Amino acid sequence: MLTLFGILIILLGIVTLVAKPIFKQSKLLLWFTSRRSLQIIGIGILMSVVTGTFFYAEPGTAYAVQYPWGGQKAVFRQGIHTKMWGRLIPIQFELPIKYVIPSQEHGLGEQSEYANVDEAKYWAFSDAVKARIATSVVISINTVDESQFLSVADRNKTEKNLIRSRIIPNIDQSIKNTCKLMDAQDYISGQASDFDRYFKDQLENGMYVLEEYVNNEQRDIIGDSSTVRTIVNKESKQKRFRIKFKDGKPIREEGNSLGAYGLTVVQAVVTEIDWETTFDKRLQLQKEEVAQTQLEKQQAEREFYRAQKEKAKGEAEKAAERARLEKEQIQKTIAAETEAKVAEFNLVKEKKQFEVEKFKAQSKKVAADAEAYQNAKLVNAGLTPQERAEWDYKTSVGVARELKELRLPEIFIEGSESKNSDNTLLESLIGADLAKQMMKKGEK
């Protein structure tokens, strides 16, 4: 720019110097004397010399300086450097290249003098679905190897030519190859990251060599093993491609990579995809179907958990009822065992009481027999009839009183021992009375 100003100033000085003698009466040329015209020419020559000798390197830009005598050098640092009237080829350290989907309101959006922005193109995926793919790519030049940078600058002449003739064709080829590797449905189903990875790898290391293959459809078994059917996909008739490998590594096209020019891919991503109208409609139907499926799935899960809740509630009620019945059973069992123990205890008690009363009765019987025997002896000893009658009366009254006071057990349980005894208590008492009467008759 300063060189141009210098040339213009030199031309101005020459014009005023030549025109002054011709247009002597011109008021415009009164100020330009011969001396001033020569000074202007000198200033222009000085500016041309200075600007041709030095240049200012902007930050973030590398310069290839090509001298008139054939030499060249690379400048990577900002500041003032010498160029000795040589040619400058400036190239940014990083070259932003964007494909943008234009909008009706803003077109391609905000432009920048440091970025190359183009309209996104339509590309066809493996299933023939077309879409405009917006990408954002950042390419970095080699600022370490000076000879390689100078070779790239020399072969491409300008930064714009480098972008148009080297970088953009590689970007387009990478997008094209990557689209062949997957269907549009695959892309929206989770392979978007694979798309970015394939895209960046091909840009930096070279294009994949693709091979066509046939995707064999597998048969689906319906019902039992004797009934089979094959699903025929209309898209299966279209060509399918995959990466060709050798020794576990993808085969690449030779001489078709940015790496050969010392360029490094800093960023390569897909920012937006504008699908064709037909696919948008199909995608919308799929979204609605997925939403409906999710809704039905949630309803099914809700019903399942509701059934589980009712089942758990029933089990809880069943457990509570079982516990209640077991409690009642235990209470009844304990009550029955208690009743049986009490009955057994009462039985033992009655037996003991019976034995006691039996022994009391036997004792009274023995006492009565002894008294009867004593009375008999007294009678035999010579009692008067009046004394004997009085004695008989008293004896009868005493025996009656004893029989009246005699209390037998209300409950009598006959055991094995009772069978071995000779007489019961009642038989003993009756026997004693009969014996007494017999004694009286004998005395008479």
C-alpha positions, 0 to 999 in steps of 0.5 A: 500500500505504501509503495502505491502511495509512493508511486502516486506521489512520484507521478504527482511531482512529475505532472506538476513539474511538466505542467508548470511551464505550460499553464503559467497562469493557472491558479492551481499550479501557483503553489507548485514550484519546480523545487516543490515538485522535485521535493514531492518526487523525492518523497515518493521515491523515498516512500517507494524505496522504504515500502519496497524494502520493509513490510509489516508482518501481522500477528497470526499470519505467515509470510513467504517472501520471494526475492527478485533474484530468486531467493525466498524466506519464511516469516512467522513472527509479527513485526517489521521485516525486510523484503527487498522489493520481493513478493509477499505470500501471506497465509494465516496460521489457521484457515477457517472454512465453513459450509453454511445453510443459508436462511431467508433472513440472514443469508449466509450470516455474518461474514469475516475477512479471515474466514472462507464461508460458502453455501452448503451443498447437497450430498446423497447418503447410502440410502439415496436420501439427500441433505445439505450438510453444514460443516466447520473446518479449521486447517492449520499450516505448518509453521515449524518446517520452513521449507515445506511452508515455502513449497506450499506457498510457491505452488499455490501462490495465494491463500485463496488459491490454497483454499480453493484448489487444495482444501475445499476439494478434500473437504468435498471428497471427505463428505462424499465418501463419508455419506457413502458409508452410512444411511441417513437413518443410521446418522440420526440413529446414533452414528453422527459421531462416526460421521465426524470421525470418518470426515476428519480422518480422511481430511488429514490422512487421505481418502478411504478406498471404498468397496461395494458389498451385498448385505445379506438379509437374515431370515426371521423365524415366526412362530415355530421353526417350520415357518420362516419368512425373509424381510425384503427391504426395498433399500437393500437393492441400492449400493452399499459401501464399506472401507477396504482394509489391508493388514487391519488398516484402511487403504487410502488413495495416494497423494490425496491428503492435506497431510502431504502439504503440511496441513493439519486438521484442527477441527472438522465437525458437522454443525447442521444438516438440512434433510430433503422434504421427503425424509423430513416427513418420514423422520417426523412420522418416526418421531411420532411413532417413537413417542407413541411407543414410549408412551405405551411402554410407560403405560405398560410399566405403570400397569406392571407396577400397579399389578406388583403393588396389588400382589404385594398388598395381597401378600401382606393381607395374606400374611396378616390373616395367617398371623391372626389365625396362627395367633388364635390357634396358639391361644386355643391350643394353650387354653386346651393344654391348660384345661387338660392340665387342670383336669389332670390335676383335679383328677389327682386331687380327687383320687387323693381325697378319696383315699383320705376319706376311705382311710377315715371310713376304715378308721371309724369302722375299726373304732365301731367294731372295737366299741361293739366288741366291748359292749358285747363283752360287757353284756356277757359280763352280766348287765341287767335288762334295763342297763342293756336296753339303755346301752342298746339305745345309746349304741344305736343313737351313736351309730346313727350319729356316726352314719349321719356324720359320715361323708363319702366323696361325691365322685368315686372313681373305681380303679384297678385297686378297688377290684382287689379290695374285699369290701367297699366302705358301705359294705363294711358299715352294713356288715358291722350292723349285721354283726351287731344284730347277730351278736344280740340274737346269740345272747338271747 
